[in-house]
Amino acid sequence: MLEALFGNKTKEKVLLYLYTHGEGYAQEIRRKLNLPLRSVQLQLKGLEEGGVLFCRERDRTIVYQLNPRYPFYQEIIVLIEKLLQAIPSEIRNRFYTPRLRPRRQGKPL
């Protein structure tokens, strides 16, 4: 929907994912959204270089989050929230609803 503003659909999906889940790493985002890993990595890198995201290292994984110090943070949040409301509920529930509790130990994926 906002790919004209964000540049492409992958960037839009990555921003939605990070907003709804709070944080994420490239492989996790790729797996959850069923996107090519290289595309996700390029979008994360570009958003970080632009200051929209920040990253930190957790163990040996680089984890990304929206940057609350970004000058247009509030405006981006408003846009993402409106975009999230416009997405059909079945897609929103499938891709942009985080797990609220851990998976039972031994339960198959």
NUPA-117442 format. One record per residue: residue number from 1; residue in three letters; x negated, y, z of N, C-alpha, C in turn. Coordinates in steps of 0.1 Angstrom, whole numbers. Layout:
<sites>
<site bapa="NUM" sedren="ala" n_X="X" n_Y="Y" n_Z="Z" ca_X="X" ca_Y="Y" ca_Z="Z" c_X="X" c_Y="Y" c_Z="Z"/>
...
</sites>
This chain:
<sites>
<site bapa="1" sedren="met" n_X="-8" n_Y="-12" n_Z="0" ca_X="0" ca_Y="0" ca_Z="0" c_X="-8" c_Y="13" c_Z="0"/>
<site bapa="2" sedren="leu" n_X="-19" n_Y="13" n_Z="8" ca_X="-27" ca_Y="25" ca_Z="9" c_X="-41" c_Y="23" c_Z="2"/>
<site bapa="3" sedren="glu" n_X="-42" n_Y="13" n_Z="-7" ca_X="-55" ca_Y="10" ca_Z="-13" c_X="-60" c_Y="22" c_Z="-21"/>
<site bapa="4" sedren="ala" n_X="-51" n_Y="31" n_Z="-26" ca_X="-55" ca_Y="43" ca_Z="-33" c_X="-62" c_Y="52" c_Z="-23"/>
<site bapa="5" sedren="leu" n_X="-58" n_Y="53" n_Z="-11" ca_X="-64" ca_Y="61" ca_Z="-1" c_X="-77" c_Y="55" c_Z="5"/>
<site bapa="6" sedren="phe" n_X="-76" n_Y="42" n_Z="8" ca_X="-87" ca_Y="35" ca_Z="15" c_X="-97" c_Y="29" c_Z="5"/>
<site bapa="7" sedren="gly" n_X="-94" n_Y="29" n_Z="-8" ca_X="-104" ca_Y="25" ca_Z="-18" c_X="-100" c_Y="11" c_Z="-24"/>
<site bapa="8" sedren="asn" n_X="-96" n_Y="2" n_Z="-15" ca_X="-92" ca_Y="-11" ca_Z="-20" c_X="-84" c_Y="-19" c_Z="-10"/>
<site bapa="9" sedren="lys" n_X="-78" n_Y="-30" n_Z="-14" ca_X="-69" ca_Y="-38" ca_Z="-5" c_X="-77" c_Y="-45" c_Z="6"/>
<site bapa="10" sedren="thr" n_X="-89" n_Y="-49" n_Z="3" ca_X="-97" ca_Y="-56" ca_Z="14" c_X="-100" c_Y="-46" c_Z="25"/>
<site bapa="11" sedren="lys" n_X="-104" n_Y="-34" n_Z="22" ca_X="-106" ca_Y="-24" ca_Z="33" c_X="-94" c_Y="-22" c_Z="41"/>
<site bapa="12" sedren="glu" n_X="-83" n_Y="-21" n_Z="35" ca_X="-70" ca_Y="-19" ca_Z="42" c_X="-67" c_Y="-31" c_Z="51"/>
<site bapa="13" sedren="lys" n_X="-69" n_Y="-43" n_Z="46" ca_X="-67" ca_Y="-55" ca_Z="55" c_X="-77" c_Y="-56" c_Z="66"/>
<site bapa="14" sedren="val" n_X="-89" n_Y="-52" n_Z="64" ca_X="-100" ca_Y="-52" ca_Z="75" c_X="-96" c_Y="-42" c_Z="85"/>
<site bapa="15" sedren="leu" n_X="-92" n_Y="-30" n_Z="81" ca_X="-88" ca_Y="-20" ca_Z="91" c_X="-76" c_Y="-25" c_Z="99"/>
<site bapa="16" sedren="leu" n_X="-66" n_Y="-30" n_Z="93" ca_X="-54" ca_Y="-36" ca_Z="100" c_X="-58" c_Y="-47" c_Z="110"/>
<site bapa="17" sedren="tyr" n_X="-67" n_Y="-55" n_Z="105" ca_X="-71" ca_Y="-66" ca_Z="114" c_X="-78" c_Y="-61" c_Z="127"/>
<site bapa="18" sedren="leu" n_X="-87" n_Y="-51" n_Z="124" ca_X="-95" ca_Y="-46" ca_Z="136" c_X="-86" c_Y="-38" c_Z="145"/>
<site bapa="19" sedren="tyr" n_X="-76" n_Y="-31" n_Z="140" ca_X="-66" ca_Y="-24" ca_Z="148" c_X="-58" c_Y="-33" c_Z="156"/>
<site bapa="20" sedren="thr" n_X="-53" n_Y="-44" n_Z="150" ca_X="-44" ca_Y="-53" ca_Z="158" c_X="-51" c_Y="-62" c_Z="167"/>
<site bapa="21" sedren="his" n_X="-64" n_Y="-66" n_Z="164" ca_X="-71" ca_Y="-75" ca_Z="172" c_X="-81" c_Y="-68" c_Z="181"/>
<site bapa="22" sedren="gly" n_X="-84" n_Y="-56" n_Z="179" ca_X="-93" ca_Y="-48" ca_Z="188" c_X="-107" c_Y="-49" c_Z="183"/>
<site bapa="23" sedren="glu" n_X="-112" n_Y="-61" n_Z="179" ca_X="-125" ca_Y="-63" ca_Z="174" c_X="-125" c_Y="-75" c_Z="165"/>
<site bapa="24" sedren="gly" n_X="-136" n_Y="-77" n_Z="158" ca_X="-138" ca_Y="-89" ca_Z="150" c_X="-151" c_Y="-89" c_Z="143"/>
<site bapa="25" sedren="tyr" n_X="-155" n_Y="-101" n_Z="139" ca_X="-167" ca_Y="-103" ca_Z="131" c_X="-164" c_Y="-108" c_Z="117"/>
<site bapa="26" sedren="ala" n_X="-173" n_Y="-106" n_Z="108" ca_X="-171" ca_Y="-109" ca_Z="94" c_X="-165" c_Y="-123" c_Z="91"/>
<site bapa="27" sedren="gln" n_X="-170" n_Y="-133" n_Z="97" ca_X="-166" ca_Y="-147" ca_Z="94" c_X="-152" c_Y="-149" c_Z="99"/>
<site bapa="28" sedren="glu" n_X="-149" n_Y="-143" n_Z="111" ca_X="-135" ca_Y="-145" ca_Z="117" c_X="-125" c_Y="-137" c_Z="109"/>
<site bapa="29" sedren="ile" n_X="-128" n_Y="-125" n_Z="104" ca_X="-119" ca_Y="-118" ca_Z="96" c_X="-117" c_Y="-125" c_Z="82"/>
<site bapa="30" sedren="arg" n_X="-127" n_Y="-130" n_Z="76" ca_X="-126" ca_Y="-137" ca_Z="64" c_X="-117" c_Y="-149" c_Z="65"/>
<site bapa="31" sedren="arg" n_X="-119" n_Y="-157" n_Z="76" ca_X="-111" ca_Y="-169" ca_Z="78" c_X="-97" c_Y="-166" c_Z="80"/>
<site bapa="32" sedren="lys" n_X="-94" n_Y="-156" n_Z="89" ca_X="-80" ca_Y="-152" ca_Z="92" c_X="-73" c_Y="-147" c_Z="81"/>
<site bapa="33" sedren="leu" n_X="-79" n_Y="-138" n_Z="73" ca_X="-72" ca_Y="-131" ca_Z="62" c_X="-74" c_Y="-138" c_Z="48"/>
<site bapa="34" sedren="asn" n_X="-82" n_Y="-149" n_Z="48" ca_X="-84" ca_Y="-157" ca_Z="36" c_X="-90" c_Y="-148" c_Z="25"/>
<site bapa="35" sedren="leu" n_X="-101" n_Y="-141" n_Z="28" ca_X="-108" ca_Y="-132" ca_Z="19" c_X="-122" c_Y="-137" c_Z="16"/>
<site bapa="36" sedren="pro" n_X="-129" n_Y="-133" n_Z="5" ca_X="-143" ca_Y="-137" ca_Z="3" c_X="-152" c_Y="-130" c_Z="14"/>
<site bapa="37" sedren="leu" n_X="-161" n_Y="-138" n_Z="19" ca_X="-170" ca_Y="-132" ca_Z="30" c_X="-178" c_Y="-120" c_Z="25"/>
<site bapa="38" sedren="arg" n_X="-183" n_Y="-120" n_Z="13" ca_X="-191" ca_Y="-109" ca_Z="8" c_X="-183" c_Y="-96" c_Z="8"/>
<site bapa="39" sedren="ser" n_X="-170" n_Y="-97" n_Z="4" ca_X="-161" ca_Y="-85" ca_Z="3" c_X="-159" c_Y="-80" c_Z="17"/>
<site bapa="40" sedren="val" n_X="-157" n_Y="-88" n_Z="27" ca_X="-155" ca_Y="-84" ca_Z="41" c_X="-167" c_Y="-77" c_Z="46"/>
<site bapa="41" sedren="gln" n_X="-179" n_Y="-84" n_Z="44" ca_X="-191" ca_Y="-78" ca_Z="48" c_X="-194" c_Y="-64" c_Z="42"/>
<site bapa="42" sedren="leu" n_X="-191" n_Y="-63" n_Z="29" ca_X="-193" ca_Y="-50" ca_Z="23" c_X="-184" c_Y="-39" c_Z="29"/>
<site bapa="43" sedren="gln" n_X="-172" n_Y="-42" n_Z="31" ca_X="-162" ca_Y="-33" ca_Z="37" c_X="-167" c_Y="-29" c_Z="51"/>
<site bapa="44" sedren="leu" n_X="-170" n_Y="-39" n_Z="59" ca_X="-175" ca_Y="-36" ca_Z="73" c_X="-187" c_Y="-27" c_Z="73"/>
<site bapa="45" sedren="lys" n_X="-196" n_Y="-30" n_Z="64" ca_X="-209" ca_Y="-22" ca_Z="64" c_X="-206" c_Y="-8" c_Z="59"/>
<site bapa="46" sedren="gly" n_X="-197" n_Y="-6" n_Z="49" ca_X="-194" ca_Y="7" ca_Z="44" c_X="-186" c_Y="15" c_Z="55"/>
<site bapa="47" sedren="leu" n_X="-177" n_Y="9" n_Z="62" ca_X="-169" ca_Y="16" ca_Z="72" c_X="-178" c_Y="20" c_Z="84"/>
<site bapa="48" sedren="glu" n_X="-188" n_Y="11" n_Z="87" ca_X="-197" ca_Y="14" ca_Z="98" c_X="-206" c_Y="26" c_Z="94"/>
<site bapa="49" sedren="glu" n_X="-211" n_Y="25" n_Z="82" ca_X="-220" ca_Y="36" ca_Z="77" c_X="-213" c_Y="50" c_Z="77"/>
<site bapa="50" sedren="gly" n_X="-199" n_Y="49" n_Z="74" ca_X="-191" ca_Y="61" ca_Z="74" c_X="-187" c_Y="66" c_Z="88"/>
<site bapa="51" sedren="gly" n_X="-190" n_Y="58" n_Z="98" ca_X="-187" ca_Y="62" ca_Z="112" c_X="-173" c_Y="57" c_Z="116"/>
<site bapa="52" sedren="val" n_X="-165" n_Y="51" n_Z="108" ca_X="-152" ca_Y="47" ca_Z="111" c_X="-152" c_Y="35" c_Z="121"/>
<site bapa="53" sedren="leu" n_X="-162" n_Y="27" n_Z="120" ca_X="-164" ca_Y="15" ca_Z="129" c_X="-177" c_Y="17" c_Z="136"/>
<site bapa="54" sedren="phe" n_X="-178" n_Y="10" n_Z="147" ca_X="-192" ca_Y="8" ca_Z="153" c_X="-193" c_Y="-7" c_Z="156"/>
<site bapa="55" sedren="cys" n_X="-206" n_Y="-11" n_Z="157" ca_X="-208" ca_Y="-26" ca_Z="159" c_X="-217" c_Y="-27" c_Z="171"/>
<site bapa="56" sedren="arg" n_X="-216" n_Y="-39" n_Z="176" ca_X="-225" ca_Y="-43" ca_Z="187" c_X="-228" c_Y="-58" c_Z="186"/>
<site bapa="57" sedren="glu" n_X="-239" n_Y="-62" n_Z="192" ca_X="-243" ca_Y="-76" ca_Z="190" c_X="-238" c_Y="-84" c_Z="203"/>
<site bapa="58" sedren="arg" n_X="-231" n_Y="-95" n_Z="200" ca_X="-226" ca_Y="-104" ca_Z="211" c_X="-232" c_Y="-117" c_Z="208"/>
<site bapa="59" sedren="asp" n_X="-241" n_Y="-121" n_Z="216" ca_X="-250" ca_Y="-133" ca_Z="214" c_X="-257" c_Y="-130" c_Z="201"/>
<site bapa="60" sedren="arg" n_X="-255" n_Y="-138" n_Z="190" ca_X="-261" ca_Y="-135" ca_Z="177" c_X="-251" c_Y="-131" c_Z="167"/>
<site bapa="61" sedren="thr" n_X="-240" n_Y="-126" n_Z="171" ca_X="-229" ca_Y="-122" ca_Z="162" c_X="-227" c_Y="-107" c_Z="163"/>
<site bapa="62" sedren="ile" n_X="-225" n_Y="-101" n_Z="151" ca_X="-223" ca_Y="-86" ca_Z="151" c_X="-207" c_Y="-85" c_Z="151"/>
<site bapa="63" sedren="val" n_X="-203" n_Y="-78" n_Z="161" ca_X="-188" ca_Y="-76" ca_Z="163" c_X="-185" c_Y="-61" c_Z="161"/>
<site bapa="64" sedren="tyr" n_X="-174" n_Y="-59" n_Z="153" ca_X="-170" ca_Y="-46" ca_Z="149" c_X="-158" c_Y="-41" c_Z="156"/>
<site bapa="65" sedren="gln" n_X="-157" n_Y="-28" n_Z="158" ca_X="-145" ca_Y="-22" ca_Z="164" c_X="-143" c_Y="-8" c_Z="158"/>
<site bapa="66" sedren="leu" n_X="-130" n_Y="-3" n_Z="158" ca_X="-128" ca_Y="10" ca_Z="154" c_X="-135" c_Y="20" c_Z="163"/>
<site bapa="67" sedren="asn" n_X="-141" n_Y="30" n_Z="158" ca_X="-149" ca_Y="40" ca_Z="165" c_X="-140" c_Y="51" c_Z="171"/>
<site bapa="68" sedren="pro" n_X="-137" n_Y="51" n_Z="184" ca_X="-129" ca_Y="62" ca_Z="190" c_X="-135" c_Y="76" c_Z="189"/>
<site bapa="69" sedren="arg" n_X="-148" n_Y="77" n_Z="186" ca_X="-155" ca_Y="90" ca_Z="185" c_X="-154" c_Y="95" c_Z="171"/>
<site bapa="70" sedren="tyr" n_X="-149" n_Y="88" n_Z="161" ca_X="-148" ca_Y="92" ca_Z="148" c_X="-138" c_Y="104" c_Z="147"/>
<site bapa="71" sedren="pro" n_X="-142" n_Y="115" n_Z="141" ca_X="-134" ca_Y="128" ca_Z="141" c_X="-120" c_Y="126" c_Z="137"/>
<site bapa="72" sedren="phe" n_X="-117" n_Y="117" n_Z="128" ca_X="-103" ca_Y="115" ca_Z="123" c_X="-97" c_Y="102" c_Z="129"/>
<site bapa="73" sedren="tyr" n_X="-101" n_Y="98" n_Z="140" ca_X="-97" ca_Y="85" ca_Z="146" c_X="-82" c_Y="85" c_Z="148"/>
<site bapa="74" sedren="gln" n_X="-76" n_Y="95" n_Z="154" ca_X="-62" ca_Y="96" ca_Z="157" c_X="-54" c_Y="95" c_Z="144"/>
<site bapa="75" sedren="glu" n_X="-58" n_Y="102" n_Z="134" ca_X="-51" ca_Y="102" ca_Z="121" c_X="-52" c_Y="88" c_Z="114"/>
<site bapa="76" sedren="ile" n_X="-63" n_Y="82" n_Z="115" ca_X="-64" ca_Y="68" ca_Z="110" c_X="-55" c_Y="59" c_Z="117"/>
<site bapa="77" sedren="ile" n_X="-54" n_Y="60" n_Z="130" ca_X="-45" ca_Y="51" ca_Z="139" c_X="-31" c_Y="53" c_Z="134"/>
<site bapa="78" sedren="val" n_X="-27" n_Y="66" n_Z="133" ca_X="-13" ca_Y="69" ca_Z="128" c_X="-10" c_Y="62" c_Z="115"/>
<site bapa="79" sedren="leu" n_X="-19" n_Y="64" n_Z="105" ca_X="-18" ca_Y="58" ca_Z="92" c_X="-17" c_Y="42" c_Z="93"/>
<site bapa="80" sedren="ile" n_X="-25" n_Y="36" n_Z="101" ca_X="-25" ca_Y="22" ca_Z="103" c_X="-12" c_Y="17" c_Z="109"/>
<site bapa="81" sedren="glu" n_X="-8" n_Y="24" n_Z="119" ca_X="5" ca_Y="20" ca_Z="126" c_X="17" c_Y="21" c_Z="116"/>
<site bapa="82" sedren="lys" n_X="17" n_Y="31" n_Z="108" ca_X="28" ca_Y="33" ca_Z="98" c_X="27" c_Y="22" c_Z="87"/>
<site bapa="83" sedren="leu" n_X="15" n_Y="19" n_Z="83" ca_X="13" ca_Y="8" ca_Z="74" c_X="17" c_Y="-6" c_Z="80"/>
<site bapa="84" sedren="leu" n_X="14" n_Y="-8" n_Z="92" ca_X="18" ca_Y="-20" ca_Z="99" c_X="33" c_Y="-22" c_Z="100"/>
<site bapa="85" sedren="gln" n_X="40" n_Y="-11" n_Z="102" ca_X="55" ca_Y="-11" ca_Z="102" c_X="60" c_Y="-14" c_Z="88"/>
<site bapa="86" sedren="ala" n_X="53" n_Y="-10" n_Z="78" ca_X="58" ca_Y="-12" ca_Z="64" c_X="56" c_Y="-26" c_Z="59"/>
<site bapa="87" sedren="ile" n_X="47" n_Y="-34" n_Z="65" ca_X="44" ca_Y="-47" ca_Z="61" c_X="56" c_Y="-57" c_Z="66"/>
<site bapa="88" sedren="pro" n_X="60" n_Y="-66" n_Z="57" ca_X="71" ca_Y="-75" ca_Z="61" c_X="67" c_Y="-83" c_Z="74"/>
<site bapa="89" sedren="ser" n_X="76" n_Y="-86" n_Z="82" ca_X="73" ca_Y="-92" ca_Z="95" c_X="67" c_Y="-105" c_Z="94"/>
<site bapa="90" sedren="glu" n_X="70" n_Y="-113" n_Z="84" ca_X="63" ca_Y="-127" ca_Z="83" c_X="48" c_Y="-125" c_Z="80"/>
<site bapa="91" sedren="ile" n_X="45" n_Y="-116" n_Z="72" ca_X="31" ca_Y="-113" ca_Z="69" c_X="24" c_Y="-107" c_Z="81"/>
<site bapa="92" sedren="arg" n_X="30" n_Y="-98" n_Z="88" ca_X="25" ca_Y="-91" ca_Z="100" c_X="22" c_Y="-102" c_Z="111"/>
<site bapa="93" sedren="asn" n_X="32" n_Y="-111" n_Z="113" ca_X="30" ca_Y="-121" ca_Z="123" c_X="19" c_Y="-131" c_Z="119"/>
<site bapa="94" sedren="arg" n_X="18" n_Y="-134" n_Z="106" ca_X="8" ca_Y="-144" ca_Z="102" c_X="-6" c_Y="-139" c_Z="103"/>
<site bapa="95" sedren="phe" n_X="-8" n_Y="-127" n_Z="99" ca_X="-22" ca_Y="-122" ca_Z="97" c_X="-26" c_Y="-112" c_Z="108"/>
<site bapa="96" sedren="tyr" n_X="-17" n_Y="-105" n_Z="114" ca_X="-20" ca_Y="-93" ca_Z="122" c_X="-15" c_Y="-94" c_Z="136"/>
<site bapa="97" sedren="thr" n_X="-12" n_Y="-106" n_Z="141" ca_X="-8" ca_Y="-108" ca_Z="155" c_X="-19" c_Y="-117" c_Z="162"/>
<site bapa="98" sedren="pro" n_X="-26" n_Y="-111" n_Z="171" ca_X="-36" ca_Y="-118" ca_Z="178" c_X="-31" c_Y="-129" c_Z="188"/>
<site bapa="99" sedren="arg" n_X="-39" n_Y="-140" n_Z="190" ca_X="-35" ca_Y="-150" ca_Z="200" c_X="-35" c_Y="-143" c_Z="214"/>
<site bapa="100" sedren="leu" n_X="-25" n_Y="-146" n_Z="221" ca_X="-24" ca_Y="-140" ca_Z="235" c_X="-30" c_Y="-150" c_Z="245"/>
<site bapa="101" sedren="arg" n_X="-31" n_Y="-162" n_Z="242" ca_X="-37" ca_Y="-171" ca_Z="252" c_X="-46" c_Y="-181" c_Z="245"/>
<site bapa="102" sedren="pro" n_X="-55" n_Y="-187" n_Z="252" ca_X="-65" ca_Y="-196" ca_Z="246" c_X="-58" c_Y="-209" c_Z="242"/>
<site bapa="103" sedren="arg" n_X="-64" n_Y="-215" n_Z="232" ca_X="-59" ca_Y="-228" ca_Z="227" c_X="-62" c_Y="-239" c_Z="238"/>
<site bapa="104" sedren="arg" n_X="-52" n_Y="-248" n_Z="240" ca_X="-54" ca_Y="-259" ca_Z="249" c_X="-66" c_Y="-267" c_Z="245"/>
<site bapa="105" sedren="gln" n_X="-75" n_Y="-271" n_Z="255" ca_X="-87" ca_Y="-278" ca_Z="252" c_X="-84" c_Y="-292" c_Z="246"/>
<site bapa="106" sedren="gly" n_X="-90" n_Y="-295" n_Z="235" ca_X="-88" ca_Y="-307" ca_Z="228" c_X="-77" c_Y="-307" c_Z="217"/>
<site bapa="107" sedren="lys" n_X="-70" n_Y="-296" n_Z="217" ca_X="-59" ca_Y="-295" ca_Z="207" c_X="-65" c_Y="-293" c_Z="193"/>
<site bapa="108" sedren="pro" n_X="-60" n_Y="-300" n_Z="183" ca_X="-65" ca_Y="-299" ca_Z="170" c_X="-62" c_Y="-285" c_Z="164"/>
<site bapa="109" sedren="leu" n_X="-70" n_Y="-280" n_Z="155" ca_X="-67" ca_Y="-267" ca_Z="148" c_X="-57" c_Y="-270" c_Z="138"/>
</sites>
